[in-house]
Amino acid sequence: MKRFVVAAVVAVIWVGAVLPLGAQDIALFDPFNFKFESSRVRLNTMMRIDSSSLETGAELSFENDLGLGEKESIPTVAFEWQFSTKHRLAVRWQDIDRDSSTQVLEEIRIGDEIISIDTDLGLGFEVDTWAIDYTYYPWIRDRWAAGFGFGVRIMDIITVFTADGTEVDADGSVTAPLPYVNFEYRRIFGDKWRMRAGLGWLAVTYRDIDGNQWIGRLSMEHQTFSNVGFGLGINYSTLDVESQGDEFKGKFDMDIDDISLYVRVHF
């Protein structure tokens, strides 16, 4: 998958580089943007749920140990408001919802529960993400712009385990408001093509939550109609959250690679 992502990034950059710089028929910024995105993602998810006495639980791979599929199709919806030449506000929502069932091959500890061998173990897993950010663009030219900003990612991570059809009293749930910084570069190619690239990072301790995340994105969009564009995006995100709070004690790691198709409506 990583080789495919790298190859796709190179292809997008190459296409943008060879396009002619014709008359500018599209703008670097539009006042209002609505983006509807469908992403084919590949996930690598690890979780550890500790007991209430802080005894370390088993570290489980959701894909390898618990049978969750590595590849999923997920929706994303985003809104952007360019309220002045150099200032932008954005809101983005994404939902990852998966479930699986498997049989335990060796004894494991989940929270305060010991799951014995041959138990039928079920897993419901959901990550609901809201991203709210502000970007300032100090560098704006005719055909390109660059800026930086900050924002907050609100991540609601929910896991529900069942053993032989009975819910295990070790459900993991953590809502993490995580501030982050980001950098963005955008460029117009020809009279119909627009490229955007971005990189975001966070590392923060919030109450009982330690969080760390990298977020990268590259997209190429064709302005097919006057107010509608279609695009291809490549995204990468890595998340590392550890909590010793009242609702969740343990650790959660997730890597997400995805390729997405989207439509952007703007005016």
TORKOL-4160 file (C-alpha; in steps of 0.2 Angstrom, whole numbers, padded with zeros to 4 digits, m for minus):
267
<pt num="1" X="0000" Y="0000" Z="0000"/>
<pt num="2" X="0014" Y="0012" Z="0004"/>
<pt num="3" X="0022" Y="0009" Z="m0013"/>
<pt num="4" X="0006" Y="0013" Z="m0021"/>
<pt num="5" X="0003" Y="0029" Z="m0011"/>
<pt num="6" X="0020" Y="0035" Z="m0016"/>
<pt num="7" X="0018" Y="0030" Z="m0034"/>
<pt num="8" X="0001" Y="0040" Z="m0034"/>
<pt num="9" X="0009" Y="0055" Z="m0026"/>
<pt num="10" X="0022" Y="0055" Z="m0040"/>
<pt num="11" X="0009" Y="0053" Z="m0053"/>
<pt num="12" X="m0001" Y="0068" Z="m0047"/>
<pt num="13" X="0014" Y="0079" Z="m0045"/>
<pt num="14" X="0020" Y="0074" Z="m0063"/>
<pt num="15" X="0003" Y="0078" Z="m0071"/>
<pt num="16" X="0003" Y="0095" Z="m0062"/>
<pt num="17" X="0020" Y="0099" Z="m0068"/>
<pt num="18" X="0017" Y="0095" Z="m0086"/>
<pt num="19" X="0001" Y="0104" Z="m0088"/>
<pt num="20" X="0003" Y="0121" Z="m0097"/>
<pt num="21" X="0001" Y="0137" Z="m0088"/>
<pt num="22" X="m0013" Y="0144" Z="m0098"/>
<pt num="23" X="m0025" Y="0158" Z="m0095"/>
<pt num="24" X="m0031" Y="0158" Z="m0076"/>
<pt num="25" X="m0049" Y="0153" Z="m0077"/>
<pt num="26" X="m0051" Y="0147" Z="m0058"/>
<pt num="27" X="m0046" Y="0156" Z="m0042"/>
<pt num="28" X="m0034" Y="0151" Z="m0029"/>
<pt num="29" X="m0048" Y="0154" Z="m0016"/>
<pt num="30" X="m0067" Y="0153" Z="m0016"/>
<pt num="31" X="m0077" Y="0161" Z="m0002"/>
<pt num="32" X="m0088" Y="0146" Z="0002"/>
<pt num="33" X="m0083" Y="0127" Z="m0001"/>
<pt num="34" X="m0092" Y="0111" Z="0002"/>
<pt num="35" X="m0083" Y="0095" Z="m0001"/>
<pt num="36" X="m0090" Y="0078" Z="m0001"/>
<pt num="37" X="m0077" Y="0064" Z="m0001"/>
<pt num="38" X="m0077" Y="0045" Z="m0002"/>
<pt num="39" X="m0061" Y="0037" Z="0004"/>
<pt num="40" X="m0054" Y="0019" Z="0002"/>
<pt num="41" X="m0043" Y="0017" Z="0017"/>
<pt num="42" X="m0031" Y="0005" Z="0024"/>
<pt num="43" X="m0030" Y="0004" Z="0043"/>
<pt num="44" X="m0018" Y="m0003" Z="0055"/>
<pt num="45" X="m0025" Y="m0002" Z="0073"/>
<pt num="46" X="m0018" Y="m0007" Z="0089"/>
<pt num="47" X="m0026" Y="m0005" Z="0106"/>
<pt num="48" X="m0022" Y="m0009" Z="0124"/>
<pt num="49" X="m0036" Y="m0008" Z="0138"/>
<pt num="50" X="m0029" Y="m0008" Z="0156"/>
<pt num="51" X="m0038" Y="m0013" Z="0171"/>
<pt num="52" X="m0045" Y="0000" Z="0184"/>
<pt num="53" X="m0030" Y="m0005" Z="0195"/>
<pt num="54" X="m0019" Y="0001" Z="0180"/>
<pt num="55" X="m0013" Y="m0017" Z="0177"/>
<pt num="56" X="m0007" Y="m0018" Z="0159"/>
<pt num="57" X="m0019" Y="m0026" Z="0147"/>
<pt num="58" X="m0015" Y="m0036" Z="0131"/>
<pt num="59" X="m0010" Y="m0026" Z="0116"/>
<pt num="60" X="m0022" Y="m0031" Z="0102"/>
<pt num="61" X="m0021" Y="m0029" Z="0083"/>
<pt num="62" X="m0039" Y="m0026" Z="0077"/>
<pt num="63" X="m0034" Y="m0032" Z="0060"/>
<pt num="64" X="m0023" Y="m0047" Z="0064"/>
<pt num="65" X="m0030" Y="m0053" Z="0081"/>
<pt num="66" X="m0048" Y="m0048" Z="0080"/>
<pt num="67" X="m0052" Y="m0050" Z="0062"/>
<pt num="68" X="m0056" Y="m0032" Z="0057"/>
<pt num="69" X="m0054" Y="m0029" Z="0038"/>
<pt num="70" X="m0039" Y="m0018" Z="0033"/>
<pt num="71" X="m0048" Y="m0009" Z="0020"/>
<pt num="72" X="m0064" Y="0001" Z="0022"/>
<pt num="73" X="m0074" Y="0014" Z="0012"/>
<pt num="74" X="m0078" Y="0029" Z="0023"/>
<pt num="75" X="m0087" Y="0046" Z="0020"/>
<pt num="76" X="m0080" Y="0063" Z="0024"/>
<pt num="77" X="m0088" Y="0080" Z="0023"/>
<pt num="78" X="m0079" Y="0097" Z="0024"/>
<pt num="79" X="m0084" Y="0115" Z="0024"/>
<pt num="80" X="m0072" Y="0130" Z="0021"/>
<pt num="81" X="m0075" Y="0148" Z="0023"/>
<pt num="82" X="m0062" Y="0161" Z="0016"/>
<pt num="83" X="m0069" Y="0176" Z="0025"/>
<pt num="84" X="m0055" Y="0187" Z="0019"/>
<pt num="85" X="m0040" Y="0186" Z="0007"/>
<pt num="86" X="m0028" Y="0179" Z="0019"/>
<pt num="87" X="m0039" Y="0170" Z="0032"/>
<pt num="88" X="m0049" Y="0154" Z="0031"/>
<pt num="89" X="m0059" Y="0144" Z="0043"/>
<pt num="90" X="m0063" Y="0125" Z="0040"/>
<pt num="91" X="m0073" Y="0111" Z="0048"/>
<pt num="92" X="m0071" Y="0093" Z="0043"/>
<pt num="93" X="m0080" Y="0077" Z="0048"/>
<pt num="94" X="m0075" Y="0059" Z="0046"/>
<pt num="95" X="m0082" Y="0043" Z="0053"/>
<pt num="96" X="m0074" Y="0026" Z="0053"/>
<pt num="97" X="m0086" Y="0012" Z="0059"/>
<pt num="98" X="m0081" Y="m0007" Z="0059"/>
<pt num="99" X="m0085" Y="m0023" Z="0068"/>
<pt num="100" X="m0079" Y="m0041" Z="0068"/>
<pt num="101" X="m0080" Y="m0058" Z="0077"/>
<pt num="102" X="m0066" Y="m0070" Z="0080"/>
<pt num="103" X="m0061" Y="m0085" Z="0092"/>
<pt num="104" X="m0048" Y="m0082" Z="0105"/>
<pt num="105" X="m0033" Y="m0093" Z="0102"/>
<pt num="106" X="m0024" Y="m0088" Z="0118"/>
<pt num="107" X="m0029" Y="m0081" Z="0135"/>
<pt num="108" X="m0030" Y="m0062" Z="0134"/>
<pt num="109" X="m0033" Y="m0048" Z="0147"/>
<pt num="110" X="m0045" Y="m0034" Z="0141"/>
<pt num="111" X="m0047" Y="m0021" Z="0155"/>
<pt num="112" X="m0053" Y="m0031" Z="0171"/>
<pt num="113" X="m0058" Y="m0046" Z="0161"/>
<pt num="114" X="m0049" Y="m0062" Z="0157"/>
<pt num="115" X="m0054" Y="m0069" Z="0140"/>
<pt num="116" X="m0051" Y="m0088" Z="0140"/>
<pt num="117" X="m0046" Y="m0098" Z="0125"/>
<pt num="118" X="m0059" Y="m0103" Z="0112"/>
<pt num="119" X="m0071" Y="m0089" Z="0117"/>
<pt num="120" X="m0080" Y="m0081" Z="0103"/>
<pt num="121" X="m0075" Y="m0063" Z="0104"/>
<pt num="122" X="m0084" Y="m0049" Z="0095"/>
<pt num="123" X="m0078" Y="m0031" Z="0092"/>
<pt num="124" X="m0087" Y="m0015" Z="0088"/>
<pt num="125" X="m0075" Y="0000" Z="0084"/>
<pt num="126" X="m0079" Y="0018" Z="0079"/>
<pt num="127" X="m0069" Y="0033" Z="0077"/>
<pt num="128" X="m0079" Y="0049" Z="0075"/>
<pt num="129" X="m0068" Y="0064" Z="0070"/>
<pt num="130" X="m0071" Y="0083" Z="0069"/>
<pt num="131" X="m0057" Y="0094" Z="0063"/>
<pt num="132" X="m0059" Y="0113" Z="0066"/>
<pt num="133" X="m0045" Y="0124" Z="0060"/>
<pt num="134" X="m0039" Y="0142" Z="0055"/>
<pt num="135" X="m0026" Y="0145" Z="0041"/>
<pt num="136" X="m0017" Y="0162" Z="0038"/>
<pt num="137" X="m0009" Y="0164" Z="0021"/>
<pt num="138" X="0005" Y="0177" Z="0021"/>
<pt num="139" X="0011" Y="0172" Z="0004"/>
<pt num="140" X="m0001" Y="0174" Z="m0010"/>
<pt num="141" X="0004" Y="0176" Z="m0029"/>
<pt num="142" X="m0005" Y="0175" Z="m0045"/>
<pt num="143" X="m0004" Y="0156" Z="m0046"/>
<pt num="144" X="0001" Y="0150" Z="m0029"/>
<pt num="145" X="m0002" Y="0153" Z="m0011"/>
<pt num="146" X="0006" Y="0146" Z="0005"/>
<pt num="147" X="0000" Y="0147" Z="0023"/>
<pt num="148" X="0000" Y="0140" Z="0041"/>
<pt num="149" X="m0012" Y="0139" Z="0055"/>
<pt num="150" X="m0019" Y="0130" Z="0070"/>
<pt num="151" X="m0034" Y="0120" Z="0075"/>
<pt num="152" X="m0042" Y="0107" Z="0086"/>
<pt num="153" X="m0046" Y="0089" Z="0082"/>
<pt num="154" X="m0060" Y="0081" Z="0092"/>
<pt num="155" X="m0059" Y="0062" Z="0091"/>
<pt num="156" X="m0072" Y="0051" Z="0099"/>
<pt num="157" X="m0065" Y="0033" Z="0100"/>
<pt num="158" X="m0077" Y="0020" Z="0105"/>
<pt num="159" X="m0074" Y="0001" Z="0107"/>
<pt num="160" X="m0086" Y="m0012" Z="0112"/>
<pt num="161" X="m0081" Y="m0030" Z="0116"/>
<pt num="162" X="m0092" Y="m0045" Z="0118"/>
<pt num="163" X="m0087" Y="m0063" Z="0124"/>
<pt num="164" X="m0099" Y="m0077" Z="0119"/>
<pt num="165" X="m0112" Y="m0064" Z="0115"/>
<pt num="166" X="m0111" Y="m0055" Z="0131"/>
<pt num="167" X="m0104" Y="m0038" Z="0132"/>
<pt num="168" X="m0087" Y="m0037" Z="0141"/>
<pt num="169" X="m0086" Y="m0024" Z="0155"/>
<pt num="170" X="m0071" Y="m0016" Z="0147"/>
<pt num="171" X="m0077" Y="m0005" Z="0134"/>
<pt num="172" X="m0065" Y="0008" Z="0129"/>
<pt num="173" X="m0071" Y="0026" Z="0125"/>
<pt num="174" X="m0061" Y="0042" Z="0124"/>
<pt num="175" X="m0064" Y="0059" Z="0117"/>
<pt num="176" X="m0049" Y="0068" Z="0114"/>
<pt num="177" X="m0049" Y="0087" Z="0110"/>
<pt num="178" X="m0031" Y="0089" Z="0102"/>
<pt num="179" X="m0024" Y="0105" Z="0096"/>
<pt num="180" X="m0013" Y="0105" Z="0081"/>
<pt num="181" X="m0003" Y="0116" Z="0069"/>
<pt num="182" X="m0003" Y="0114" Z="0050"/>
<pt num="183" X="0005" Y="0120" Z="0034"/>
<pt num="184" X="m0003" Y="0122" Z="0017"/>
<pt num="185" X="0003" Y="0125" Z="m0001"/>
<pt num="186" X="m0009" Y="0127" Z="m0016"/>
<pt num="187" X="m0006" Y="0130" Z="m0034"/>
<pt num="188" X="m0015" Y="0133" Z="m0051"/>
<pt num="189" X="m0010" Y="0123" Z="m0066"/>
<pt num="190" X="m0017" Y="0128" Z="m0083"/>
<pt num="191" X="m0034" Y="0135" Z="m0083"/>
<pt num="192" X="m0044" Y="0120" Z="m0075"/>
<pt num="193" X="m0032" Y="0111" Z="m0063"/>
<pt num="194" X="m0028" Y="0115" Z="m0045"/>
<pt num="195" X="m0016" Y="0106" Z="m0033"/>
<pt num="196" X="m0016" Y="0107" Z="m0014"/>
<pt num="197" X="m0004" Y="0100" Z="m0002"/>
<pt num="198" X="m0004" Y="0100" Z="0017"/>
<pt num="199" X="0005" Y="0094" Z="0033"/>
<pt num="200" X="m0002" Y="0094" Z="0051"/>
<pt num="201" X="0006" Y="0089" Z="0067"/>
<pt num="202" X="0001" Y="0088" Z="0085"/>
<pt num="203" X="0008" Y="0082" Z="0102"/>
<pt num="204" X="0000" Y="0088" Z="0117"/>
<pt num="205" X="m0005" Y="0082" Z="0135"/>
<pt num="206" X="m0023" Y="0086" Z="0139"/>
<pt num="207" X="m0030" Y="0081" Z="0156"/>
<pt num="208" X="m0026" Y="0062" Z="0157"/>
<pt num="209" X="m0023" Y="0061" Z="0138"/>
<pt num="210" X="m0007" Y="0061" Z="0129"/>
<pt num="211" X="m0009" Y="0063" Z="0110"/>
<pt num="212" X="0002" Y="0063" Z="0095"/>
<pt num="213" X="m0003" Y="0064" Z="0077"/>
<pt num="214" X="0004" Y="0067" Z="0059"/>
<pt num="215" X="m0008" Y="0072" Z="0045"/>
<pt num="216" X="m0003" Y="0073" Z="0027"/>
<pt num="217" X="m0013" Y="0077" Z="0011"/>
<pt num="218" X="m0010" Y="0079" Z="m0007"/>
<pt num="219" X="m0024" Y="0082" Z="m0020"/>
<pt num="220" X="m0027" Y="0087" Z="m0038"/>
<pt num="221" X="m0043" Y="0094" Z="m0044"/>
<pt num="222" X="m0051" Y="0098" Z="m0061"/>
<pt num="223" X="m0063" Y="0113" Z="m0062"/>
<pt num="224" X="m0076" Y="0104" Z="m0073"/>
<pt num="225" X="m0090" Y="0116" Z="m0071"/>
<pt num="226" X="m0090" Y="0134" Z="m0065"/>
<pt num="227" X="m0095" Y="0130" Z="m0047"/>
<pt num="228" X="m0091" Y="0112" Z="m0046"/>
<pt num="229" X="m0074" Y="0103" Z="m0046"/>
<pt num="230" X="m0069" Y="0084" Z="m0046"/>
<pt num="231" X="m0053" Y="0078" Z="m0038"/>
<pt num="232" X="m0042" Y="0064" Z="m0032"/>
<pt num="233" X="m0033" Y="0065" Z="m0015"/>
<pt num="234" X="m0020" Y="0055" Z="m0006"/>
<pt num="235" X="m0020" Y="0056" Z="0013"/>
<pt num="236" X="m0009" Y="0049" Z="0027"/>
<pt num="237" X="m0013" Y="0050" Z="0046"/>
<pt num="238" X="m0005" Y="0042" Z="0061"/>
<pt num="239" X="m0012" Y="0043" Z="0078"/>
<pt num="240" X="m0005" Y="0039" Z="0095"/>
<pt num="241" X="m0016" Y="0042" Z="0110"/>
<pt num="242" X="m0013" Y="0036" Z="0128"/>
<pt num="243" X="m0025" Y="0039" Z="0143"/>
<pt num="244" X="m0026" Y="0035" Z="0161"/>
<pt num="245" X="m0043" Y="0044" Z="0164"/>
<pt num="246" X="m0059" Y="0038" Z="0172"/>
<pt num="247" X="m0067" Y="0033" Z="0156"/>
<pt num="248" X="m0053" Y="0025" Z="0147"/>
<pt num="249" X="m0036" Y="0018" Z="0153"/>
<pt num="250" X="m0024" Y="0011" Z="0140"/>
<pt num="251" X="m0017" Y="0015" Z="0123"/>
<pt num="252" X="m0023" Y="0017" Z="0106"/>
<pt num="253" X="m0012" Y="0018" Z="0089"/>
<pt num="254" X="m0019" Y="0019" Z="0072"/>
<pt num="255" X="m0011" Y="0022" Z="0055"/>
<pt num="256" X="m0023" Y="0027" Z="0040"/>
<pt num="257" X="m0018" Y="0027" Z="0022"/>
<pt num="258" X="m0031" Y="0032" Z="0010"/>
<pt num="259" X="m0035" Y="0037" Z="m0008"/>
<pt num="260" X="m0051" Y="0047" Z="m0010"/>
<pt num="261" X="m0062" Y="0054" Z="m0024"/>
<pt num="262" X="m0072" Y="0070" Z="m0020"/>
<pt num="263" X="m0083" Y="0083" Z="m0027"/>
<pt num="264" X="m0081" Y="0101" Z="m0022"/>
<pt num="265" X="m0095" Y="0114" Z="m0023"/>
<pt num="266" X="m0090" Y="0132" Z="m0021"/>
<pt num="267" X="m0097" Y="0149" Z="m0024"/>
